[in-house]
Amino acid sequence: MLHARVADYQPAWCDLLYGRREIFEAYNKGLSFVPTNEFPWFRATVSKYAPARTLTGNADVAERVLEAIRTQGPMSALDFERERGTTTDWFGMPTNAVKAVLEAYTFTGVFGLARRDGNRRYYDLLERLSCLPRCSHATFH
């Protein structure tokens, strides 16, 4: 969208802001970059994604993923063996439980995106990433 609306847009602009933790990724009918100071407003809307249900329904996967990232640092879904879980995609098809857990932990404020390599996202503990406020698990039901 920025290419279409901002004259002479350079992707490096967002890369710089992303690297400085001044923007984060969010979904709003599509992938969006949002200023980090808007994070409190964003987290109020994520309850509709039921991240707590994803974590509960895939508890064993969630525990392994959390421990791996806690001890090894930033990881992507491809760093884990694909697992089939209870989560389905928009079309009702089974999705990779690891990917669903990574996204659920992001919605609940446990993980943040450490970096991107193309379309591959690397997640890390939010407390190790500067500038983003940590949210409570109790916020999401």
C-alpha positions as CSV (number, residue, x, y, z in Angstrom):
1,M,0.0,0.0,0.0
2,L,2.8,2.4,0.8
3,H,4.2,2.0,-2.8
4,A,0.8,3.1,-4.1
5,R,0.3,6.0,-1.7
6,V,3.7,7.5,-0.9
7,A,5.7,9.1,-3.7
8,D,9.2,7.6,-4.0
9,Y,8.5,5.1,-1.2
10,Q,11.5,3.1,-0.2
11,P,11.1,-0.3,1.6
12,A,14.2,0.5,3.6
13,W,12.2,3.1,5.5
14,C,10.0,0.5,7.1
15,D,13.0,-1.8,7.6
16,L,14.6,1.0,9.6
17,L,11.5,1.7,11.7
18,Y,11.0,-2.0,12.2
19,G,14.6,-2.5,13.3
20,R,14.3,0.4,15.8
21,R,11.1,-1.2,17.2
22,E,9.1,1.9,16.2
23,I,6.6,-0.2,14.2
24,F,5.2,-3.7,14.7
25,E,3.2,-6.1,12.5
26,A,-0.5,-6.4,12.9
27,Y,-3.4,-7.9,11.0
28,N,-6.3,-5.7,10.0
29,K,-7.8,-7.5,7.0
30,G,-4.2,-7.7,5.8
31,L,-0.7,-7.3,7.1
32,S,-0.1,-3.8,8.5
33,F,2.7,-1.9,10.1
34,V,1.5,-0.1,13.2
35,P,3.5,2.4,15.4
36,T,4.5,0.8,18.7
37,N,2.7,3.6,20.6
38,E,-0.5,2.2,19.2
39,F,0.1,-1.3,20.7
40,P,-2.3,-0.8,23.7
41,W,-5.2,0.0,21.2
42,F,-4.3,-3.0,19.1
43,R,-4.2,-5.5,21.9
44,A,-7.8,-4.6,22.9
45,T,-9.0,-6.0,19.6
46,V,-7.1,-9.3,19.5
47,S,-9.5,-11.2,21.8
48,K,-11.5,-12.2,18.7
49,Y,-8.6,-14.3,17.5
50,A,-8.9,-16.5,20.6
51,P,-5.2,-16.9,21.2
52,A,-5.8,-18.4,24.7
53,R,-7.8,-21.2,23.1
54,T,-5.0,-21.9,20.6
55,L,-2.5,-22.1,23.4
56,T,-4.7,-24.3,25.5
57,G,-5.6,-26.6,22.6
58,N,-2.0,-27.1,21.7
59,A,-0.5,-27.0,25.2
60,D,2.3,-29.5,24.6
61,V,3.4,-27.7,21.4
62,A,3.1,-24.3,23.2
63,E,5.3,-25.4,26.1
64,R,8.0,-26.8,23.7
65,V,8.0,-23.7,21.5
66,L,8.2,-21.3,24.5
67,E,11.1,-23.3,26.1
68,A,13.0,-23.5,22.8
69,I,12.8,-19.7,22.2
70,R,13.5,-18.9,25.9
71,T,16.8,-20.9,25.7
72,Q,17.9,-20.5,22.1
73,G,16.7,-17.0,21.2
74,P,14.8,-15.9,18.0
75,M,13.3,-18.8,16.0
76,S,10.9,-19.2,13.1
77,A,8.3,-21.8,12.5
78,L,10.7,-23.5,10.1
79,D,13.1,-24.1,13.0
80,F,10.6,-26.6,14.5
81,E,9.2,-29.8,13.1
82,R,5.7,-29.3,11.7
83,E,3.0,-30.5,14.1
84,R,-0.7,-31.1,13.5
85,G,-2.9,-29.6,16.2
86,T,-6.4,-28.5,16.9
87,T,-6.1,-25.2,15.1
88,T,-7.6,-24.7,11.6
89,D,-7.1,-22.0,9.0
90,W,-9.8,-19.7,7.6
91,F,-11.0,-22.5,5.3
92,G,-11.3,-25.1,8.1
93,M,-8.1,-27.0,7.1
94,P,-5.6,-28.1,9.7
95,T,-2.8,-25.7,10.2
96,N,0.7,-26.1,11.5
97,A,0.3,-26.0,15.3
98,V,3.8,-24.5,15.7
99,K,2.8,-21.5,13.5
100,A,-0.5,-21.1,15.3
101,V,1.2,-21.2,18.7
102,L,3.8,-18.6,17.6
103,E,1.1,-16.3,16.5
104,A,-1.0,-16.9,19.6
105,Y,2.0,-16.0,21.8
106,T,2.5,-12.9,19.7
107,F,-1.2,-11.9,20.3
108,T,-0.9,-12.4,24.0
109,G,2.3,-10.4,24.3
110,V,4.7,-13.2,25.2
111,F,6.5,-13.0,21.8
112,G,7.3,-10.3,19.4
113,L,8.9,-10.3,16.0
114,A,12.6,-10.1,16.3
115,R,13.2,-9.8,12.6
116,R,12.0,-10.9,9.1
117,D,13.9,-12.6,6.4
118,G,11.6,-12.2,3.4
119,N,8.3,-13.8,4.5
120,R,9.9,-15.8,7.3
121,R,9.2,-14.3,10.7
122,Y,11.6,-14.8,13.7
123,Y,10.0,-14.6,17.1
124,D,11.6,-13.9,20.4
125,L,10.4,-13.1,24.0
126,L,8.9,-9.7,24.0
127,E,10.9,-8.8,27.1
128,R,14.1,-9.2,25.1
129,L,12.7,-6.8,22.4
130,S,12.9,-3.1,23.3
131,C,10.1,-0.6,23.1
132,L,7.0,-2.8,23.0
133,P,4.9,-2.8,26.2
134,R,4.2,-6.3,27.6
135,C,0.5,-7.3,27.9
136,S,-1.1,-9.6,30.4
137,H,-2.4,-13.0,29.6
138,A,-5.5,-12.2,31.6
139,T,-6.4,-9.6,28.9
140,F,-7.3,-12.3,26.4
141,H,-10.3,-14.6,26.9
